[in-house]
Amino acid sequence: MEQHGYARNAGAVFSLKYRLVFCPKYRKSVLLGSVAERLKTLLAAKAQELKVTLHTLEVMPGHVHMFVESDPDMAPAKLAAQFKGYTSRVLRQEFRHLRSQLPSLWSRSYYIRSVGQVSAATVRRYIENQKGRL
């Protein structure tokens, strides 16, 4: 599917990579231990379902960093909504303390930025190095 940094579908040749960051409501540090591990599994599963390439994923106690690549049919806003909606529903069902601590798991806002071909490796390193900055 990918050739020279580009992917193809039936009607397009593209390279759409995004850095996506989102936080729990009130930036509470609830993404710890088994919650963080389950979140990683859920995000990977959702990416696969959406046919989105998940290049890098880091879950910190107060936010999530993702580096993803998607098809042009998936608008950036829809991408964020899919990841946040699915993980919120499942995590709040499985971890009851999240329901009592927060009215909703995720803040309504998020950060998404397109990433050019040249800076993709830089973004990947940045996200991977965030763990050590807590």
Order of alpha helices (4+ residues) and beta strands (2+ residues): beta-beta-beta-alpha-beta-beta-alpha-alpha-beta-alpha
